[in-house]
Amino acid sequence: MKIMIVEDDVTIRDMVAEALSKWGFETVKVEDFNQVLKMFLNENPHLVLMDINLPSFDGFYWCNKIRDVSKVPIIFLSSRNTPMDMVMSMNTGGDDFIQKPFYSDVLVAKINALLRRTYSYVEVQPNAIEHEGVVLNIKDGDVFYKEQKAELTKNEFKILHILMQKTGTIVSRETIMRSLWEDESFVDDNTLTVNITRLRKKLSQLGKENYIITKKGQGYLIQ
């Protein structure tokens, strides 16, 4: 999948391109900001990352130009966070809005989700899972919420991964313990309770309380 990056800050542009390349995306970086539409037509990307503040014409202008010829998904990246900027982003045809600074893991999760919705792109590997603003990085086991980050232990990661994969479904304690047992570490009922408690505390510290719901006598649920 090809991602076109329309960003005039060279440091941010190169950082984003490097991060996306690590996740297997092909990237195209715009350098002539008077030729954004021409480059879009020549490159035919699957998704566009669009800064708002650009030389000559702003991102809203170029989003409108692209929308005249294509329905390709567009994600706005901006340090501006006023309600009007967000409204303008959607009204000009943007599909999402990410405020700077941002974690590359969050950006990749949003890109993957948007690509899957747009292209039914099953080949995109779920290197990150996102639900209700919570992003779990499958690669390094970190969890993010509203630009806040927490590191998880191996067991905490596995528990959250299982629950996020089955959102809307009650997962029994036995199912979770069997998954943890695969690592040949001793996991009893009390060990699971301790890990769930610690995981909830970390999510709460990120600002996401009551994310994991207990269903008495049944198991746990993320709605």
C-alpha positions in Angstrom: 0.0 0.0 0.0 1.3 3.5 -0.9 1.0 6.4 1.4 1.4 10.0 0.1 2.8 12.4 2.8 2.0 16.1 2.3 4.0 17.8 5.1 6.3 20.7 4.8 8.2 20.1 8.1 11.1 18.0 6.8 11.7 16.5 10.3 8.1 15.3 10.7 7.9 14.2 7.1 11.0 12.0 7.3 10.0 10.7 10.7 6.5 9.6 9.4 8.0 8.1 6.3 10.5 6.1 8.2 7.9 4.8 10.7 5.5 3.8 7.8 8.4 2.1 6.0 9.1 0.0 9.0 5.5 -1.2 8.9 5.8 -2.2 5.3 4.2 0.8 3.6 5.5 2.4 0.5 5.8 6.2 1.0 5.8 9.2 -1.4 6.9 12.5 0.1 5.7 15.8 -1.5 8.4 18.4 -1.8 6.9 20.8 -4.4 3.8 22.1 -2.7 2.5 23.8 -5.8 2.3 20.4 -7.5 0.4 18.3 -4.9 -2.5 17.4 -7.2 -0.2 16.5 -10.1 1.9 14.3 -7.8 -1.2 12.7 -6.5 -2.4 11.8 -10.0 1.0 10.5 -11.0 1.5 8.4 -7.9 -2.0 7.2 -7.3 -1.6 6.5 -3.6 -4.0 4.5 -1.5 -4.1 7.1 1.3 -2.9 10.7 1.9 -1.5 12.2 5.1 -2.2 16.0 4.7 -0.8 18.8 6.9 -3.1 21.9 7.1 -0.4 24.6 7.2 1.4 24.4 3.9 3.2 26.9 1.6 1.0 28.7 -1.0 -2.2 26.8 -0.5 -3.3 25.1 2.7 -4.3 21.4 3.2 -8.0 22.2 2.9 -7.4 23.5 -0.6 -5.5 20.5 -1.7 -8.0 18.1 0.0 -10.8 19.8 -2.1 -8.7 19.4 -5.3 -8.1 15.7 -4.6 -11.8 15.2 -3.8 -12.7 16.5 -7.2 -11.0 13.5 -8.8 -10.8 10.8 -6.1 -12.4 9.3 -3.0 -9.0 8.2 -1.6 -8.9 8.3 2.2 -7.3 11.5 3.6 -6.0 11.9 7.2 -5.2 15.5 8.3 -2.2 16.0 10.5 -2.0 19.4 12.3 -0.8 21.2 15.4 -4.0 23.2 15.2 -6.8 21.7 17.3 -9.6 24.2 17.2 -13.2 22.9 16.6 -13.3 24.9 13.4 -10.2 23.2 12.0 -11.7 19.8 12.8 -15.0 20.8 11.2 -13.2 22.1 8.1 -11.2 18.9 7.8 -14.3 16.9 7.7 -16.2 19.3 5.5 -13.5 19.4 2.8 -13.5 15.6 2.6 -11.0 14.5 5.2 -11.6 11.1 6.9 -9.7 11.6 10.1 -7.8 14.3 12.1 -4.7 13.7 14.2 -3.2 16.4 16.3 0.5 16.9 16.5 2.5 15.7 18.3 1.4 12.1 17.9 2.8 8.6 18.5 3.6 6.8 15.2 1.9 3.7 16.6 -1.4 5.6 16.9 -1.0 6.9 13.3 -0.3 3.4 12.0 -3.3 2.0 13.8 -5.6 4.7 12.3 -4.1 4.2 8.8 -4.6 0.4 9.0 -8.2 0.8 10.2 -9.0 3.3 7.4 -7.4 1.2 4.7 -9.3 -1.9 5.9 -12.6 0.1 5.8 -11.8 1.6 2.4 -10.3 -1.4 0.5 -11.3 -4.4 2.6 -7.6 -4.8 2.8 -7.2 -8.0 4.7 -3.5 -8.2 4.0 -2.8 -5.3 6.4 -1.4 -7.1 9.4 -2.9 -6.0 12.7 0.3 -4.6 14.1 -1.8 -2.4 16.3 -5.4 -2.8 17.5 -7.6 0.2 18.2 -10.9 0.3 20.1 -12.7 3.3 21.7 -9.4 5.3 21.4 -7.3 2.7 23.1 -4.4 1.5 20.9 -2.5 -1.7 21.6 0.8 -2.0 19.8 1.2 -5.7 19.0 4.9 -5.3 18.2 6.2 -4.0 21.5 3.3 -4.4 23.9 2.7 -0.8 24.7 -0.8 0.7 25.1 -1.8 4.2 24.2 -4.8 6.5 25.0 -5.1 10.2 24.1 -1.3 10.5 23.4 -0.5 8.9 26.8 1.5 5.7 26.9 1.9 2.8 29.3 4.2 -0.3 29.1 2.6 -3.6 29.8 4.0 -6.9 31.2 3.8 -9.9 29.0 0.7 -11.2 30.8 -1.0 -7.8 30.9 -0.4 -7.5 27.2 -1.8 -11.0 26.4 -5.0 -10.3 28.5 -5.6 -7.0 26.8 -4.9 -8.5 23.4 -7.4 -11.3 23.9 -10.1 -9.0 25.1 -9.6 -6.4 22.4 -9.7 -9.1 19.7 -13.1 -10.2 21.1 -14.7 -6.8 21.8 -18.3 -7.1 22.5 -17.9 -10.7 23.6 -17.5 -12.1 27.1 -14.2 -13.9 27.5 -14.1 -16.5 30.3 -11.3 -16.6 32.9 -10.5 -20.1 31.8 -9.9 -19.0 28.2 -7.6 -16.2 29.4 -5.7 -18.6 31.7 -5.2 -21.2 29.0 -3.7 -18.5 26.7 -1.3 -17.4 29.5 -0.5 -21.0 30.3 0.9 -21.5 26.7 4.1 -19.6 27.9 4.7 -22.4 30.4 4.4 -19.9 33.2 2.3 -20.9 36.2 -1.0 -19.1 36.1 -3.7 -19.7 38.7 -6.9 -17.9 39.4 -5.3 -15.5 41.8 -2.5 -14.7 39.3 -5.1 -13.7 36.7 -7.0 -11.5 39.2 -3.7 -9.7 40.1 -2.9 -9.1 36.4 -6.4 -7.9 35.6 -6.2 -5.4 38.6 -2.8 -4.1 37.4 -4.0 -3.8 33.8 -7.1 -1.8 34.9 -4.9 0.5 37.0 -2.6 1.3 34.0 -5.6 2.0 31.8 -7.1 4.2 34.5 -3.9 6.1 34.8 -4.0 6.7 31.0 -7.5 8.2 31.5 -9.5 5.1 30.4 -11.5 3.9 33.4 -13.9 1.0 33.3 -12.6 -0.2 30.0 -12.6 -3.8 31.1 -15.9 -4.9 32.5 -16.3 -7.9 34.9 -19.3 -10.2 34.2 -19.7 -12.0 37.5 -19.5 -15.8 37.0 -18.8 -15.4 33.3 -15.6 -13.5 32.7 -14.5 -10.2 31.2 -15.7 -7.9 28.5 -14.6 -4.9 26.5 -17.7 -3.3 25.0 
